[in-house]
């Protein structure tokens, strides 16, 4: 499986809405950030969230 280097914010927000994570552009951070409620997610936390959601999504698509 190959991954694109980019994804639209709309698509990312739809996929990760199920766990309450949203993405937004933030000029102070120099790019994009992920938020859960009022918290900004760190890279390791975000990676774990991505793996969990995408694993479930792939499993659902296979069934």
PyMOL commands that set and color helices and strands:
alter all, ss='L'
color gray80, all
select helices_A, chain A and resi 9-19+43-62
alter helices_A, ss='H'
color red, helices_A
select strands_A, chain A and resi 21-26+31-36+39-40
alter strands_A, ss='S'
color yellow, strands_A
deselect
rebuild
show_as cartoon
